[in-house]
Amino acid sequence: PSPPGYAGTDACAACHEEIAASYARTGMARSFRRVIGPVEERQGEVSHQASGFVYQVDGRDGAFYQVERRSGAETGRRRMDYAVGSGRHARTYLGERNGRLFELPMTWYRETGWGMTPGFGRPDQPRFGRPGSECADCHSDAPRRAPGTEDRFEVPLPEGIGCARCHGPGAQHAEAASRGRNGMVDLGSLSLDLQGAVCEACHLPMHLGTGRTVVRLPREGRGPFDFRPGVPAEEVWVSFIPADASGMTDAGALTPAEGITASRCFRESGRRMRCQTCHDPHAEPERPVAHFREKCLTCHANRPCLLSQTERDRTGDDCAGCHTARLRTPHFSFTDHRILRRPPEVGSRPIGRLTLIPYRGSPSSSDLGRAYMALAADDPGERDFYVGQAVHYLEEGLKDRPASPSAWHALGMAYFYQKNPQWAIEALRKAIAQDSTRAVWYGDLGRVLLDAGRLREAEAACRTALRVDPRDASAQVTLGNALLDMDRLEEAEAAYQAALTYDPEDW
């Protein structure tokens, strides 16, 4: 099943066989796939001393699992349903439960083999509970979200990244082509900023395995797949660059989109340099060193390298290898796109508490508050600080723009983390009054009401959540807890059984 107006790569191949065949070999085409056969890296074990767990890969009945053990006893097992990443650098795995994706603790790294997934290195690592829906935003090809939900998909999810993500809806193109017109956005005719926005859709917020990533959120009323080529990125998203305590915005690393715009090559090109100057998204070079040397010489033919030919030959005459630093993480390295004259060997470093700086456009205070809530969800060690920042900016923003349901929801959850249930309830009800389509918001309201001891109201909120999304296992659990506290034992048992129907692995 595909979203309206979408046409996958297979459909495009009917007219563009050569491009599609070449594209099928790229990392983009292999960025997301179902695990339906033997896992290439099927043997592996990781002992995580910080948390005391040992993880192993186990094959059984044609499926593969990540198994968790402690003191020799099995404490958890999750099926490896989707592989994220082409494997050129790494492959992370996702488990799917009731249409929701969860990131698994073990990642396979080409340079070092099996290791813990980025973000799982701390003692209180999330085990099998870390949501993975955001992985699909860039690695998958426009999956369809279940109505009324934010993080549950219709399965199976489409594999790879297809043509429509960069070239616009396929149905629009097909209809126009039947009338002798193109119907697609001609990327070459776009301004450089709009061309860059297509690449930035995924290469700005990418996680670099260093604990630092750009924070990007859909604008109010927008979704992650609302972007279309030819539209300024800031119309769909708000993005923030994290800076560490010293004020350095390259805390840990720069993503490729940031690196290019920070490079001297970009500035001296009159800001005309773009990703496609060096990279062909439809194909990977067979001889990378020669390919990128030729790209460099299109601008630098009259400014030859200061090293002698003998010295250059000693290193393979590799322009890119000499002028792009390698940022090393514990398990792999990747390219620093600043293209420095004398790049250092950069190592990842502890980042700690971050401050968010707007990347472009004019985000509101409410947008900044929502971004701090995103940081709070991903960093328990600094959660209190980030929640405090979120409350400050959300309260400030809602004074000016009270018609913002996402901001009211974020503020309600921030108050909940601060153990202020009455304010949390009021904020969540304001969010629902402005947007009554979100099952998860009713479920969150039910959690807060349950925590406040307002059991009948919690029951009502959860039953409303289940009318919007009958498969919401989390709302079923909260409903069961409320019924249990009211001594309605048979009804509580029925709610728990319903939750297990949709999420049988919920311990």
Secondary structure, 3 states (H helix, E strand, C coil): CCCCCCCCHHHHHCCCHHHHHHHCCCCCCCCEEECCCCCCCCCCEEEECCCCEEEEEEEECCEEEEEEEECCEEEEEEECCEEECCCCCEEEEEEEECCEEEEEEEEEECCCEEEECCCCCCCCCCCCCEECHHHHHHHCCCCCECCCCCCEECCCCCCCCCCHHHHCCHHHHHHHHCCCCCCCCCHHHCCHHHHHHHHHHHHCCCCCCCCCCCEEEECCCCCCCCCCCCCCHHHCEEEEEEECCCCCCCCCCCCHHHHHHHCHHHHHCCCCCCHHHCCCCCCCCCCHHHHHHHHHHHHHCCCCCCCCHHHHHHCCCCHHHHHCCEEECCCCEEECCCCCCCCCCEECCCCCCCEEEECCCCCCHHHHHHHHHHHHHHCHHHHHHHHHHHHHHHHHHHHHCCCCHHHHHHHHHHHHHCCCHHHHHHHHHHHHHHCCCCHHHHHHHHHHHHHCCCHHHHHHHHHHHHHHCCCCHHHHHHHHHHHHHCCCHHHHHHHHHHHHHHCCCCC
